[in-house]
Every structure is written in structure tokens, then in C-alpha cells.
């Protein structure tokens, strides 16, 4: 299995240099999955029905005033068009004629010819004044949103023999910007291609305009291709070009070392960073939660003589919010206010995000109260952040209160809100409610976005519904969404949660083939997949490769490593990593301490579980639902009823909503007790609450009855399990086989083996161990050997190695 990862996890360079405008037409191919998806499930059909269709930055001299990207100093901005100096009275007349609603495009030649005729006898004026004239007319048409007419004017001029003398790079840049704003990026790329083909010298302004057009339309890879082509043509980027491409790197989540390589290239070209550069670099740190790097850029910015502004502070706050650094975020807020920048809604939303991500929900709610007291009304992002924080902690009731408060305040939910609702219901197994939310998206005049589809993929993946995962992915592509990095990361995680590790690695390979650059989230998705299989050695290799590639591991990286050690039974390694966390060598984030509770509980290490939980509480972090479930689990397995009830009471008093995992854990505890029948009572309770039980739920109740010889009740629950649409697994059948064998009912046990094979469930070593051990416990060793010798007749797929293993088991365990 490990060999499947013998591929580079980071592409050595950005995507290849073939520019988007080299082809006459733009074809954006969607990466294809290698396997045919399983038949689309009824739930997917329902969705379709509803859908209907560490380099130091250079120290600069005193900052110069520079225009910000996207900030136009056009005097016409926000006002009626005023003619710039340079547009002659004749040019003004032409513009007025063109913008008349009654203007006939067939008259374009006669109208524009007048402008050229007045300069026939003065070639020098023609080259200078007429160029300004054409630029002014095209800009004016752009102001009046007559893009097609502006393009017609440009084409008219282009068809003249004196085209090269009256059109310069500024005109081309204006046309490309205009097309970009109209989302006609392919047309802009084709225009630049045709000019390049005809020998026109494409300057830095035209290239930069096309890069901007691609970037503003979310086509980041193509923006990078144009940038690379521009460099290959020997066209030197300007400061604005570099700033745009750095922003693109941030949007794409490029590794920090690659982002800094662009800064180094910029410095080597003698281009000095400005305040926008620094702000962009701080924003680039957000995706990877690179709070230390962001702080370094912030200090470098001040050392270079630039004063941080509101944009700087909000960008830094956003990084701290994503990095779960609420204390540092509050220090930035204080500095921001001291420097005369009052906090805005953006500021508070970043602070609330920092607290909510760390599970500090009371503090997050206090911030909301504080902002209201300062006259700042919460917006949809405030409410959605709080809703998501409560949902993630397992507090559904407070989450829904936030949602209702949002609606009462007249704040309309956006697609982010709906995505959070889908996630909440999906995580709880409430698929009917999830589909109602999906309905409401359209009813509220919203449209599902890429996050909606990724959320559905994640929900189905964590519920082990691999056919739904494949079905959603196919429908997502049919709906016109091109998979990007987040989708691939979600698919890797979803398939690995379904136990389809091979398929997860195929998705990863397809991601590389689609020229999508992996990032920290990709590494973490792959590590999580390895962790589920207990592949700790391969996980360590991935961690080493991350460090070698200067891709900084974050808290989620170490969480996956802890799970890999736990699942791989590497308790000593798990303890060593835990000590690094407790000692502060690895920053003890709340999520790491919660993971230590989970892995120690999973490893049945009671003292270590309680230590991790106490560390979590000592540092002031609130536990989330999975953490509390882990405590219930370890106490339940040990039949520590008082401790279990203590946690359950805490959950109830603190507003936590029990999940399916909570109920499954309680069923497990009861199934091993004298009150085993209570396990079915809990099953009935979750059904009444509208929660869909999973295979574990039914297997636990079946075990309770089989363990106590109540085979009739066990069979009844098995039938109910099938009726619910769940397929019995090898654990289900092994439970029946072990019970029959323990009661000397070997004929019945063998009948179950035949049944499971017939229905496509392969027996494992525990299946046959139960039967062999059943014979041997009764000192019927010869019958045990006969069973093994005839195993090929029962199960033709049984290997000789398996037969030898069973015969050795009889000889060694039952001499």
C-alpha cells in the first residue's frame, strides 16, 4: 500500500508555461475519475431533482505614494462621464454619437472616419493625438458599459493600415480589462493571441491586464501561465504585476517557499515592494495558517518604513483567526485601536472566527455583544461563523438559536450559511433535513457553490457512503463545476473514510495529472488516509518530505500522526509525540489536546486520556463533542457507570447534542452489561429522534442478544438492519457464527458462513477461528481438523496458507 505514494507530493514548479492565449479557443478540461461511479443512489437522485440542472524581504527607502490595485483615480469614478483633457471636441462629438441609444453600428465607419480625416495632413499629430483620441473614446464606451461597441471601435482601428501608429499598449490593456470585467476572459486571451500572432508588440500593461482578468475570474492557473509566458518573452513585470501574481499565489494556496521565490525574483529585478505587497503576503499566510510567517512580514513591513493600515491589521487578524490564535488576535486589535484604526465588522468577524475555531464560544459570543454595543451590526458572516462554531462543538441547539437570531434580525442567509446547515444535518445523519436545506438554497435565490458540493462529498465520506461520494462527484462535474484543490482534498479524505484507500490514492494521482498543486491541506488529507490504516512509517516519511519541501506542518498534521501511531499500535511513539506537545516543543493547540484524548481513549489508556482532558481544561479550552464521546467510550468500555453519567450530565447541562457516536458508545456499554436489553432501547431512541443508525449501531445490538443466547431477537434486528438499507458486514456475520459455535451449534454456524459468502461478504480469520475454537473447547480436536481439511469445499477462495494457520492454531492453542 505504501508504494502507491511513491510520487512527489509537491510539484517542483508552478503549472507548465503554455499560455492560455496560445490557442484560438479556450478549452478547460475537467479531470476525470478513473473508475465508473456506482449507480446513483436515491439520495443523489433527490439532489439532482432539487438542483434542476524564509527569505527576508528587502528594506525599502521611505515609501512612495502608489496607486492601489483596483483603486482607480479616474475622475469619472462614481460620477457622470467627464471628458479628459486630450479628447478633442470632435472626439467628444463622436463619443456622444456612439452612446446614443439610436446609434446604428452600420454607421461606425463613417463616424470614426471623421476623426482620422482631420489628421491626414499632420502625421506626427496623427501618431500622438489620435492615439489619445481613440483611447478616450474606448474608455468612454467602457464607462457607459458598451463593451461590444468599444470592441467594434478597436477592431475598426485594427483593420486600418496605420493601426500600429495609433494604437498602443494602453488601448489594448483597456480593452482586455473591459472584457475581463464582462467575464469574457477567453475573448480577451484570443485578442492578445491574435495581436501577438500579427507581430504586435505586447507590452507589460497588456500582459498585466490579462493576468488580472484571469485572476478576477478565479482562473488562477491560467493567470500563472500568462505570467510565465510574459517572462519568457523578456517582458519585465512591474510592481503591479508582481502584486497581482502574489495574490494569485495566495488564492491558490501555493507553498510559502514558492511565494517567497516570487518576492526574491521581484527584488532581483529591482522592484521594491510597497504596502500592498506586504498586505498581500500577510493574506497569503491565511490558507496554511502561517501565523509566524505573517507576523514576520508584518514586522518587516514596519521596518521598511510602511505604516500598517486597516487592511494590514484585518489581514493579520484573519490569519490569526484561521490559525486558532485568539490571544495574538486580541493584541493586534489593541495595537490597531492605539494607531487610530477603529475596529470594523471585518475586524470583529476575524476575532470571532479566532475564538470560535478554538472552541471558545462564550468569548466569541461576548465579542458579538461588544460589537453591537459599539454600533456595529452583526452580518451574515458573523452569524455563520458562530453557527459553525457551535455545530463543530456538537451544540446544535445554540447553533440553531444563532440561526434564528440571524433571521429575526433580517439578515438573509447566504450560501455559506446553507453549507454550514448541510454539514450539521449531514454530520448527524439527518439526511432528510439536509435535503430540506438543499431545497431552501434555491428558494432563497442562492445557487449551490463548489463548497456545497465539497460539503456533500465530506458528509457522505464520513458516513462511509462511497457510492454517494462517487455520485455527487459526477453530478458536480455535470453541473459545470471544475474540481480544484479543495475538491480533490475532500475526495481523498472521503474515500479514505469509506475504507477505499486505493481509490483515495488514485484521486491524488489524478490531482497531480490535472496540474493542481498540492498544499498543506492535501498533505493532511493524505496523512489522514494513512492514519486510518495505521501506516505510521509512511506517515513519518510524508512528514519528513513536508519539512524537506519547506511545507510547514500544522496542528492537523500532528493530529494525523497521533492517529497513525494509535491505529498502528505504536504506543511509545504516541507517548513521545504527546510529551513534545505537553512540553511546548509543538504548540499545544486545543485540537492537539483533543486528539490526545481521542487516541488515548482509542488505545484504552485511561490515565493518559484523563491527563489529556485535564490539560485541555487547564488551558481554558472547551471540549467538543468528539472529545466528550471519547471519554464516554473509555468509561463505558470499563463499565465505569458513574463516570459515564458524569460526562453525560455535563453534556446535557452544557447544551451538547448527542451524536450517533454518543449513542453507539452507550449501546456498546449496555451490550456488555447485565442490562443488555437497554442497547435496543437506545436504538429505538435514536430512530425516534430522526437519526439514521449505522452498521455499528445494529451490530452492537445484535452482539448484545447473541452474547446472551437470544438468537431470535438477534435475527429480528438483522432483518431490520437489512430493511433499513444497510448491508451486514463481516462483523455482523462473525457475531452470529461465534455465538452459534460457542453453543455447539456448528451446523448453524456453517450455514451462516455459506450465507455470507453467497451475499458477497468474504469471511476473515476471525470467522474460522470461532468455529475451530468452538470444537477445541469441547475437546473435539479431530472434528476441528476435519472442518479445516474440508474448508475448500465450503469456501473455494480459502488459501493453503489459511488452512495451515488454522491447523497450527489447533496444535498450538489447543494441544
Buried (B, 14 or more C-beta within 10 A) or exposed (E): EEEBBEEEBBBEEBBEBEBBBBEEEBEEEEBEBEEEBBEBBEBBEBBBEBBEEEEEBBEBEEBEEBEBBEEEEEEBEEEEBEBBEEBBEEBBEBBEBBBEEEBEEEEBEEBBEEBBEBBEEEEEEBBBBBBBBBBBBBBBBBBBEBBEBBBBBBEBBBEBEBBBBBBBBBBBBBBBBBBBBBEBBBBBBBBBBEBBEEEBEBBBBBBBBBBBBBBBBEBBBBBBBBBBBBBEEEBEBBBBBBBBBBBBBBBBBBBBBBBBBBBEBBBEBEBBBBBBBBBBBBBBBBBBBBBBBBBBBBEBBEEBEBEBBBBBBBBBBBBBBBBBBBEBBBEBBEBBEEEEBEBBBBBBBBBBBBBBBBBBBEBBBEBBEBBEEEEBEBBBBBBBBBBBBBBBBBBBEBBBBBBEBBEEEEBEBBBBBBBBBBBBBBBBBBBEBBBBBBEBBEEEEBEBBBBBBBBBBBBBBBBBBBBBBBBBBBBBBEBEBBBBBBBBBBBBBBBBBBEBBEBBBBBBEBBBEBEBBBBBBBBBBBBBBBBBBBBBEBBBBBBEBBEEBEBBBBBBBBBBBBBBBBBBEBBEBBBEBBEEBBEEEBBBBBBBBBBBBBBBBBBEBBEBBBBBBEBBEEEEBBBBBBBBBBBBBBBBBBEBEEBBEBBBEEBEEBBBBBBBBBBBBBBBBBBBBEEBBBBBEBBEBBBEBEBBBBBBBBBBBBBBBBBBEBBEBBBBBBEBBEEBEBEBBBBBBBBBBBBBBBBBBBEBBBBBBEEBBEEEBEBEEEBBBBBBBBBBEEEBBEBBBEBBEEBEEBBEEBEEEBBEBBBEBBEEEBE
